[in-house]
Amino acid sequence: MSRFFIVPVGLLILMIVVLGVGLTLDPRQAPSPFIDKPTPAFSLTDLKHPYRTLNTHDILGKVWLVNVWASWCVSCRGEHPLLMELARSSKVSLFGLNYKDRREDALRWLDSIGDPYRLIAADTTGQVGLEWGVQGTPESFVVDRQGMIRFEQIGPLTPDVLRNEILPLIDRLQTERLSRN
């Protein structure tokens, strides 16, 4: 066989193998560059009380699950029952970041399917989401008492992720503070 035939065929096989491996990877498993970093500073209008401002200081001092959502997001509707259940359990406070949405639409959506959030900031331009590294909705972050991001879930929450990753982390973060005092 000619060398001019073997080299291109070898390169083609190598590209197929590399692409094949790449297609088996889950983009949600990619490590976030924001883990163990402080939450990006923000100052946004409170969705429910537009005369009030919510900022980074509002999430300090307790463990939060920050959930990025929008009324136009189909996957957000799918994960919403989990958030409602989590809110009823009182295991963690939920901070909603309403992303690139109209206030009226977001409030109507919450009125129709329930509001699990303790606080909701309105990120109408998407700038704060961009600073947090949000790739789309829904997306969730576990933030510790000092305002450090400890976990990021890209895409909708699932019962398995909640049970096996998020809730054990939240329990550990809440216990760490108690054991230091």
C-alpha positions as CSV (number, residue, x, y, z in Angstrom):
1,M,0.0,0.0,0.0
2,S,1.1,3.5,-0.7
3,R,2.1,5.8,2.1
4,F,-0.2,8.4,0.5
5,F,-3.1,6.2,1.2
6,I,-2.2,5.0,4.8
7,V,-1.6,8.5,6.2
8,P,-5.0,10.0,5.3
9,V,-6.8,6.8,6.3
10,G,-4.9,6.9,9.6
11,L,-5.9,10.5,10.2
12,L,-9.5,9.8,9.4
13,I,-9.6,6.9,11.9
14,L,-8.0,9.1,14.6
15,M,-10.6,11.9,13.9
16,I,-13.5,9.4,14.2
17,V,-12.1,8.1,17.5
18,V,-11.7,11.6,18.9
19,L,-15.2,12.7,17.8
20,G,-16.7,9.4,19.1
21,V,-15.2,9.9,22.5
22,G,-16.3,13.6,22.5
23,L,-19.9,12.6,21.7
24,T,-20.1,10.4,24.8
25,L,-19.2,13.2,27.2
26,D,-22.0,15.0,29.1
27,P,-21.5,18.8,28.9
28,R,-23.2,19.1,32.2
29,Q,-20.3,17.3,33.8
30,A,-17.7,19.9,32.7
31,P,-16.1,21.5,35.7
32,S,-17.3,25.0,36.3
33,P,-14.6,27.7,36.6
34,F,-16.9,29.3,39.3
35,I,-16.7,26.5,41.9
36,D,-15.0,27.7,45.1
37,K,-15.0,31.3,43.9
38,P,-17.1,34.2,45.3
39,T,-20.4,34.8,43.7
40,P,-20.1,37.7,41.2
41,A,-21.4,40.9,42.7
42,F,-24.9,41.9,41.6
43,S,-27.6,44.5,42.3
44,L,-31.0,43.9,40.8
45,T,-34.6,44.8,41.2
46,D,-36.7,42.5,43.4
47,L,-39.2,40.8,41.0
48,K,-42.1,40.9,43.5
49,H,-41.2,44.3,45.0
50,P,-39.8,46.5,42.1
51,Y,-39.1,49.4,44.5
52,R,-36.6,47.2,46.4
53,T,-33.1,46.1,45.3
54,L,-31.5,42.8,46.0
55,N,-27.7,42.4,46.0
56,T,-24.9,40.1,46.9
57,H,-25.2,41.0,50.6
58,D,-28.7,39.5,50.6
59,I,-27.3,36.0,50.1
60,L,-24.5,36.1,52.7
61,G,-24.9,34.3,56.0
62,K,-26.9,31.3,54.9
63,V,-26.7,28.5,52.4
64,W,-28.7,29.1,49.3
65,L,-29.8,27.3,46.2
66,V,-29.7,29.9,43.5
67,N,-32.0,28.9,40.6
68,V,-31.9,30.7,37.2
69,W,-35.2,30.4,35.5
70,A,-37.6,32.1,33.1
71,S,-41.3,31.9,32.3
72,W,-40.5,31.1,28.6
73,C,-38.2,28.1,29.6
74,V,-39.9,24.7,29.1
75,S,-37.2,22.9,31.1
76,C,-37.8,25.3,34.0
77,R,-41.5,24.2,34.1
78,G,-40.3,20.6,34.2
79,E,-38.0,21.1,37.3
80,H,-40.4,23.4,39.1
81,P,-42.2,20.6,41.1
82,L,-38.8,19.6,42.6
83,L,-38.2,23.2,43.6
84,M,-41.7,23.4,45.2
85,E,-41.0,20.2,47.1
86,L,-37.6,21.5,48.2
87,A,-39.2,24.7,49.4
88,R,-41.8,22.8,51.4
89,S,-39.0,20.8,53.1
90,S,-37.3,23.9,54.4
91,K,-33.9,22.2,53.8
92,V,-32.4,25.2,52.0
93,S,-33.5,28.7,51.0
94,L,-34.2,29.2,47.3
95,F,-33.0,32.4,45.6
96,G,-34.5,32.8,42.1
97,L,-32.7,34.7,39.4
98,N,-35.4,35.4,36.8
99,Y,-33.4,35.6,33.5
100,K,-34.2,37.7,30.5
101,D,-37.9,37.7,31.3
102,R,-40.7,40.2,31.4
103,R,-41.8,40.9,35.0
104,E,-45.5,40.4,34.2
105,D,-44.9,37.1,32.5
106,A,-42.7,35.9,35.4
107,L,-45.3,36.9,38.0
108,R,-48.1,35.3,36.1
109,W,-46.1,32.1,35.8
110,L,-45.4,31.9,39.5
111,D,-49.1,32.6,40.3
112,S,-50.1,29.7,38.1
113,I,-47.7,27.0,39.2
114,G,-46.4,28.2,42.6
115,D,-43.6,30.2,44.0
116,P,-40.8,28.3,45.8
117,Y,-38.4,31.2,46.1
118,R,-37.6,33.2,49.3
119,L,-36.2,36.0,47.1
120,I,-36.3,36.6,43.4
121,A,-34.0,39.0,41.5
122,A,-35.1,40.2,38.0
123,D,-32.1,40.0,35.6
124,T,-34.0,41.4,32.6
125,T,-30.9,42.1,30.5
126,G,-29.2,38.8,31.3
127,Q,-26.0,40.7,32.4
128,V,-25.8,39.2,35.9
129,G,-26.5,35.7,34.5
130,L,-23.6,36.3,32.1
131,E,-21.3,37.2,35.0
132,W,-22.3,34.1,36.8
133,G,-21.5,32.0,33.7
134,V,-25.1,31.0,33.0
135,Q,-25.2,29.1,29.7
136,G,-29.0,28.9,29.6
137,T,-32.0,28.2,31.7
138,P,-32.5,26.4,34.0
139,E,-29.3,26.5,35.9
140,S,-28.7,26.2,39.6
141,F,-25.9,27.0,42.1
142,V,-25.3,26.1,45.7
143,V,-23.8,29.1,47.5
144,D,-22.4,28.8,51.0
145,R,-22.7,31.3,53.9
146,Q,-19.7,33.2,52.8
147,G,-21.0,33.7,49.3
148,M,-18.8,31.1,47.6
149,I,-20.2,29.0,44.8
150,R,-19.8,25.3,45.8
151,F,-21.8,23.5,43.1
152,E,-23.3,24.3,39.6
153,Q,-26.0,22.3,37.8
154,I,-26.3,23.1,34.2
155,G,-29.8,22.2,33.0
156,P,-32.8,21.1,35.0
157,L,-32.5,19.6,38.4
158,T,-33.3,16.0,38.7
159,P,-34.3,13.9,41.7
160,D,-31.0,12.0,41.5
161,V,-28.8,15.1,41.4
162,L,-30.8,16.7,44.2
163,R,-30.7,13.6,46.4
164,N,-27.1,12.4,45.6
165,E,-25.2,15.7,45.2
166,I,-27.0,18.9,46.2
167,L,-28.8,17.9,49.4
168,P,-25.7,16.2,50.9
169,L,-23.6,19.2,50.0
170,I,-26.2,21.6,51.6
171,D,-26.3,19.4,54.7
172,R,-22.5,19.5,55.0
173,L,-22.3,23.3,54.4
174,Q,-25.0,24.0,57.0
175,T,-23.3,21.6,59.5
176,E,-19.8,23.2,59.0
177,R,-21.0,26.5,60.4
178,L,-22.6,24.9,63.4
179,S,-19.5,22.8,64.2
180,R,-17.3,25.9,64.1
181,N,-19.3,27.8,66.7
